[in-house]
Amino acid sequence: MTMHATRFSNAYSDNGFWKKAGRFAGSAGKKVMETALKLYYAAQDADTPAWAKATIFAALGYFISPVDAIPDIVPAAGFSDDLSVLAAALAATAMHIKDAHVAKAKQTLARWFG
């Protein structure tokens, strides 16, 4: 893992994830939140290998970090860098994203977005 990835994985915490998700779900949008939630639920799964969890925690750490390439408060573009990082992590770990993770993500999204 690179020093940059380690910095963001060290920024990850469950509490930080849910705080950011609850606060910014509306402005981040469904696509960002669905990707983040799929990764989150995969990381909670004991079957997910350590390398995949490390990749996921680095991406989720980037998502919750207040310091990223495009500040989240920038209208229309603020979460584009987050989505890119999350999508790359999802692609890298796709073989470990189970139908159950996708279903949990969709259930959470339904509660938030209706």
GROMACS elastic network, one bead per residue, 0.5 to 0.9 nm:
[ bonds ]
;  ai    aj funct       b0    kb
    1     4     6  0.81623   500
    1     5     6  0.61495   500
    1     6     6  0.63805   500
    1    54     6  0.81807   500
    1    55     6  0.83707   500
    2     5     6  0.51739   500
    2     6     6  0.61246   500
    2     7     6  0.86124   500
    3     6     6  0.50095   500
    3     7     6  0.61988   500
    3     8     6  0.88693   500
    4     7     6  0.51905   500
    4     8     6  0.66513   500
    4     9     6  0.88153   500
    4    58     6  0.88022   500
    5     8     6  0.52693   500
    5     9     6  0.61128   500
    5    10     6  0.85133   500
    5    54     6  0.87697   500
    5    55     6  0.79742   500
    5    57     6  0.89378   500
    5    58     6  0.54119   500
    5    59     6  0.79287   500
    5    61     6  0.87582   500
    5    62     6  0.84962   500
    6     9     6  0.50205   500
    6    10     6  0.59965   500
    6    11     6  0.85455   500
    6    54     6  0.85775   500
    6    58     6  0.66316   500
    7    10     6  0.52187   500
    7    11     6  0.64332   500
    7    58     6  0.76792   500
    7    61     6  0.81885   500
    7    62     6  0.87238   500
    8    12     6  0.66329   500
    8    57     6  0.75809   500
    8    59     6  0.70872   500
    8    60     6  0.77606   500
    8    62     6  0.52071   500
    8    63     6  0.86536   500
    8    64     6  0.88258   500
    8    65     6  0.72828   500
    9    12     6  0.52891   500
    9    13     6  0.87078   500
    9    54     6  0.69640   500
    9    55     6  0.79665   500
    9    56     6  0.81151   500
    9    59     6  0.71762   500
    9    60     6  0.73864   500
    9    61     6  0.50671   500
    9    62     6  0.75558   500
   10    13     6  0.81089   500
   10    57     6  0.80798   500
   10    58     6  0.75059   500
   10    61     6  0.69637   500
   11    16     6  0.85154   500
   11    57     6  0.85469   500
   11    58     6  0.79431   500
   11    60     6  0.85033   500
   11    62     6  0.74198   500
   11    64     6  0.75523   500
   11    65     6  0.64447   500
   12    15     6  0.86383   500
   12    16     6  0.67608   500
   12    17     6  0.71229   500
   12    57     6  0.60950   500
   12    58     6  0.71730   500
   12    59     6  0.86576   500
   12    60     6  0.62904   500
   12    62     6  0.78019   500
   12    63     6  0.86862   500
   12    64     6  0.70282   500
   12    65     6  0.78917   500
   13    16     6  0.50602   500
   13    17     6  0.61222   500
   13    18     6  0.87316   500
   13    57     6  0.84856   500
   13    60     6  0.86826   500
   13    61     6  0.75278   500
   13    64     6  0.86673   500
   14    17     6  0.50772   500
   14    18     6  0.63040   500
   14    19     6  0.85174   500
   14    40     6  0.88531   500
   15    18     6  0.53686   500
   15    19     6  0.60311   500
   15    20     6  0.85699   500
   16    19     6  0.50859   500
   16    20     6  0.60712   500
   16    21     6  0.84006   500
   16    61     6  0.86582   500
   16    64     6  0.64166   500
   16    65     6  0.86838   500
   17    20     6  0.53133   500
   17    21     6  0.59719   500
   17    22     6  0.84926   500
   17    40     6  0.86548   500
   17    60     6  0.72303   500
   17    61     6  0.79631   500
   17    63     6  0.80316   500
   17    64     6  0.59446   500
   18    22     6  0.58606   500
   18    23     6  0.83272   500
   19    22     6  0.52973   500
   19    23     6  0.60952   500
   19    24     6  0.85058   500
   19    64     6  0.85618   500
   20    23     6  0.51478   500
   20    24     6  0.58333   500
   20    25     6  0.77424   500
   20    63     6  0.82686   500
   20    64     6  0.59411   500
   21    24     6  0.54241   500
   21    25     6  0.51805   500
   21    26     6  0.88486   500
   21    28     6  0.85210   500
   21    33     6  0.72827   500
   21    36     6  0.87610   500
   21    64     6  0.82628   500
   22    25     6  0.57187   500
   22    26     6  0.84485   500
   22   112     6  0.85827   500
   23    26     6  0.78499   500
   23    27     6  0.86630   500
   24    27     6  0.53302   500
   24    28     6  0.57050   500
   24    29     6  0.82300   500
   24    72     6  0.87987   500
   25    28     6  0.51322   500
   25    29     6  0.58614   500
   25    30     6  0.73971   500
   25    32     6  0.82952   500
   25    33     6  0.63839   500
   25   112     6  0.77011   500
   25   113     6  0.86645   500
   26    29     6  0.53100   500
   26    30     6  0.77254   500
   26    33     6  0.89827   500
   26   112     6  0.82991   500
   26   113     6  0.78911   500
   27    72     6  0.87278   500
   27    73     6  0.87439   500
   27    75     6  0.86077   500
   27    76     6  0.86801   500
   27    78     6  0.89028   500
   27    79     6  0.83339   500
   28    31     6  0.79010   500
   28    32     6  0.59287   500
   28    33     6  0.67713   500
   28    72     6  0.81715   500
   28    78     6  0.79920   500
   28    79     6  0.58687   500
   28    80     6  0.87699   500
   28    83     6  0.89481   500
   29    32     6  0.57504   500
   29    33     6  0.62540   500
   29    34     6  0.85334   500
   29    79     6  0.86579   500
   30    33     6  0.50994   500
   30    34     6  0.57068   500
   30    35     6  0.83847   500
   30   109     6  0.71629   500
   30   113     6  0.77950   500
   31    34     6  0.52149   500
   31    35     6  0.62233   500
   31    36     6  0.85917   500
   31    83     6  0.78639   500
   32    35     6  0.53412   500
   32    36     6  0.61691   500
   32    37     6  0.86081   500
   32    79     6  0.74861   500
   32    80     6  0.84249   500
   32    82     6  0.74864   500
   32    83     6  0.54083   500
   32    86     6  0.77093   500
   32    87     6  0.86301   500
   33    37     6  0.59391   500
   33    38     6  0.85021   500
   33    83     6  0.87577   500
   33   105     6  0.84189   500
   33   109     6  0.75993   500
   34    37     6  0.51474   500
   34    38     6  0.61529   500
   34    39     6  0.86408   500
   34   102     6  0.83162   500
   34   105     6  0.59834   500
   34   106     6  0.70651   500
   34   108     6  0.86829   500
   34   109     6  0.69218   500
   35    38     6  0.52868   500
   35    39     6  0.63796   500
   35    40     6  0.86343   500
   35    83     6  0.77027   500
   35    86     6  0.64180   500
   35    87     6  0.67934   500
   35    90     6  0.72217   500
   35   105     6  0.82363   500
   36    39     6  0.52321   500
   36    40     6  0.60687   500
   36    41     6  0.87226   500
   36    56     6  0.89905   500
   36    59     6  0.85244   500
   36    60     6  0.68786   500
   36    63     6  0.81548   500
   36    83     6  0.83977   500
   36    86     6  0.63911   500
   36    87     6  0.86305   500
   36    90     6  0.86624   500
   36   105     6  0.85097   500
   37    41     6  0.60694   500
   37    42     6  0.84028   500
   37   101     6  0.79914   500
   37   102     6  0.80899   500
   37   104     6  0.79870   500
   37   105     6  0.51333   500
   37   106     6  0.84834   500
   37   108     6  0.80858   500
   37   109     6  0.86214   500
   38    41     6  0.53814   500
   38    42     6  0.61786   500
   38    43     6  0.86513   500
   38    90     6  0.80796   500
   38    97     6  0.69947   500
   38    98     6  0.87231   500
   38   101     6  0.54985   500
   38   102     6  0.55771   500
   38   103     6  0.85974   500
   38   104     6  0.77337   500
   38   105     6  0.55396   500
   38   106     6  0.86821   500
   39    42     6  0.50831   500
   39    43     6  0.61272   500
   39    44     6  0.87383   500
   39    53     6  0.87393   500
   39    56     6  0.60731   500
   39    57     6  0.85089   500
   39    59     6  0.87081   500
   39    60     6  0.78770   500
   39    86     6  0.79804   500
   39    89     6  0.79323   500
   39    90     6  0.66353   500
   39    93     6  0.84760   500
   39    97     6  0.73808   500
   39   101     6  0.79157   500
   39   105     6  0.89568   500
   40    43     6  0.51601   500
   40    44     6  0.64654   500
   40    56     6  0.74026   500
   40    57     6  0.81843   500
   40    60     6  0.76242   500
   40   101     6  0.83404   500
   40   105     6  0.86845   500
   41    44     6  0.51207   500
   41    45     6  0.66001   500
   41    97     6  0.83873   500
   41   100     6  0.85208   500
   41   101     6  0.52733   500
   41   102     6  0.81470   500
   41   104     6  0.73507   500
   41   105     6  0.74359   500
   42    45     6  0.52603   500
   42    46     6  0.85706   500
   42    47     6  0.85367   500
   42    48     6  0.64985   500
   42    52     6  0.88510   500
   42    53     6  0.78710   500
   42    56     6  0.83329   500
   42    93     6  0.89782   500
   42    96     6  0.68896   500
   42    97     6  0.57300   500
   42    98     6  0.72925   500
   42   100     6  0.88672   500
   42   101     6  0.59089   500
   42   102     6  0.88686   500
   43    46     6  0.78157   500
   43    47     6  0.89247   500
   43    48     6  0.64340   500
   43    49     6  0.87621   500
   43    50     6  0.89949   500
   43    52     6  0.77386   500
   43    53     6  0.52443   500
   43    54     6  0.86246   500
   43    56     6  0.66319   500
   43    57     6  0.75651   500
   44    47     6  0.87890   500
   44    48     6  0.78838   500
   44    53     6  0.84704   500
   45    48     6  0.55924   500
   45    49     6  0.89691   500
   45   101     6  0.86682   500
   46    49     6  0.77334   500
   47    96     6  0.81397   500
   48    51     6  0.84351   500
   48    52     6  0.64905   500
   48    53     6  0.66068   500
   48    96     6  0.60623   500
   48    97     6  0.84118   500
   49    52     6  0.54397   500
   49    53     6  0.63390   500
   49    54     6  0.87631   500
   49    96     6  0.81580   500
   50    53     6  0.50114   500
   50    54     6  0.60940   500
   50    55     6  0.86364   500
   51    54     6  0.50852   500
   51    55     6  0.63172   500
   51    56     6  0.86710   500
   51    93     6  0.89865   500
   52    55     6  0.50611   500
   52    56     6  0.61201   500
   52    57     6  0.85415   500
   52    89     6  0.84978   500
   52    92     6  0.78224   500
   52    93     6  0.57235   500
   52    96     6  0.77469   500
   53    57     6  0.59151   500
   53    58     6  0.84229   500
   53    93     6  0.85703   500
   54    57     6  0.51664   500
   54    58     6  0.61342   500
   54    59     6  0.86673   500
   55    58     6  0.52528   500
   55    59     6  0.63698   500
   55    60     6  0.87158   500
   55    89     6  0.61623   500
   55    90     6  0.89613   500
   55    92     6  0.79485   500
   55    93     6  0.77259   500
   56    59     6  0.51408   500
   56    60     6  0.60556   500
   56    61     6  0.83065   500
   56    86     6  0.80028   500
   56    89     6  0.59858   500
   56    90     6  0.77402   500
   56    93     6  0.78172   500
   57    60     6  0.50146   500
   57    61     6  0.57197   500
   57    62     6  0.84152   500
   58    62     6  0.62420   500
   58    63     6  0.86821   500
   58    89     6  0.85123   500
   59    62     6  0.50922   500
   59    63     6  0.62927   500
   59    64     6  0.88633   500
   59    82     6  0.81220   500
   59    85     6  0.58907   500
   59    86     6  0.55403   500
   59    87     6  0.88984   500
   59    88     6  0.84125   500
   59    89     6  0.62797   500
   60    64     6  0.62675   500
   60    65     6  0.84172   500
   60    82     6  0.87849   500
   60    85     6  0.86220   500
   60    86     6  0.71525   500
   61    64     6  0.52851   500
   61    65     6  0.58571   500
   62    65     6  0.50840   500
   62    66     6  0.82515   500
   62    67     6  0.79828   500
   62    68     6  0.68793   500
   62    82     6  0.70172   500
   62    85     6  0.76337   500
   62    86     6  0.85561   500
   63    66     6  0.81930   500
   63    68     6  0.81363   500
   63    79     6  0.85319   500
   63    81     6  0.88251   500
   63    82     6  0.54877   500
   63    83     6  0.83101   500
   63    85     6  0.80267   500
   63    86     6  0.76680   500
   64    67     6  0.86932   500
   65    68     6  0.67433   500
   66    71     6  0.76286   500
   66    72     6  0.80311   500
   67    70     6  0.83460   500
   67    71     6  0.71405   500
   68    71     6  0.61780   500
   68    72     6  0.81802   500
   68    81     6  0.78054   500
   68    82     6  0.80717   500
   69    78     6  0.88729   500
   69    81     6  0.65767   500
   69    82     6  0.86104   500
   70    73     6  0.84555   500
   70    74     6  0.72425   500
   70    77     6  0.72409   500
   70    78     6  0.54355   500
   70    79     6  0.72903   500
   70    80     6  0.76844   500
   70    81     6  0.63224   500
   70    82     6  0.83997   500
   71    74     6  0.58119   500
   71    77     6  0.84291   500
   71    78     6  0.53229   500
   71    79     6  0.77167   500
   71    81     6  0.89359   500
   72    75     6  0.78618   500
   72    77     6  0.76773   500
   72    79     6  0.55149   500
   72    80     6  0.86813   500
   72    81     6  0.89615   500
   72    82     6  0.85611   500
   73    76     6  0.88755   500
   73    77     6  0.85217   500
   73    78     6  0.56583   500
   73    79     6  0.83938   500
   74    77     6  0.58259   500
   74    79     6  0.81739   500
   75    78     6  0.59425   500
   75    79     6  0.87736   500
   76    79     6  0.75797   500
   76    80     6  0.79965   500
   77    80     6  0.52772   500
   77    81     6  0.78523   500
   78    81     6  0.71478   500
   78    82     6  0.79906   500
   79    82     6  0.50030   500
   79    83     6  0.61292   500
   79    84     6  0.86429   500
   80    83     6  0.51032   500
   80    84     6  0.62649   500
   80    85     6  0.87898   500
   81    84     6  0.50462   500
   81    85     6  0.63307   500
   81    86     6  0.85913   500
   82    85     6  0.52370   500
   82    86     6  0.60686   500
   82    87     6  0.84352   500
   83    86     6  0.50250   500
   83    87     6  0.58090   500
   83    88     6  0.84017   500
   84    87     6  0.51492   500
   84    88     6  0.61417   500
   84    89     6  0.86640   500
   85    88     6  0.51936   500
   85    89     6  0.63127   500
   85    90     6  0.86298   500
   86    89     6  0.51188   500
   86    90     6  0.60903   500
   86    91     6  0.86215   500
   87    91     6  0.60978   500
   87    92     6  0.85583   500
   88    91     6  0.51074   500
   88    92     6  0.61813   500
   88    93     6  0.86471   500
   89    92     6  0.50421   500
   89    93     6  0.61083   500
   89    94     6  0.81615   500
   90    93     6  0.52261   500
   90    94     6  0.54232   500
   90    97     6  0.79920   500
   91    94     6  0.51079   500
   91    95     6  0.84405   500
   92    95     6  0.80457   500
   93    96     6  0.56023   500
   93    97     6  0.68598   500
   94    97     6  0.51970   500
   94    98     6  0.84242   500
   95    98     6  0.77610   500
   97   100     6  0.81674   500
   97   101     6  0.62445   500
   97   102     6  0.73214   500
   98   101     6  0.52502   500
   98   102     6  0.65744   500
   98   103     6  0.87419   500
   99   102     6  0.50818   500
   99   103     6  0.61141   500
   99   104     6  0.86566   500
  100   103     6  0.50039   500
  100   104     6  0.61571   500
  100   105     6  0.85578   500
  101   104     6  0.52033   500
  101   105     6  0.61808   500
  101   106     6  0.86600   500
  102   105     6  0.50894   500
  102   106     6  0.62128   500
  102   107     6  0.86709   500
  103   106     6  0.51005   500
  103   107     6  0.61792   500
  103   108     6  0.86672   500
  104   107     6  0.50396   500
  104   108     6  0.62077   500
  104   109     6  0.85698   500
  105   108     6  0.51875   500
  105   109     6  0.61496   500
  105   110     6  0.86050   500
  106   110     6  0.60595   500
  106   111     6  0.86978   500
  107   110     6  0.50826   500
  107   111     6  0.64557   500
  107   112     6  0.88435   500
  108   111     6  0.52068   500
  108   112     6  0.63960   500
  108   113     6  0.86233   500
  109   112     6  0.50447   500
  109   113     6  0.57221   500
  109   114     6  0.73423   500
  110   113     6  0.53310   500
  111   114     6  0.55965   500
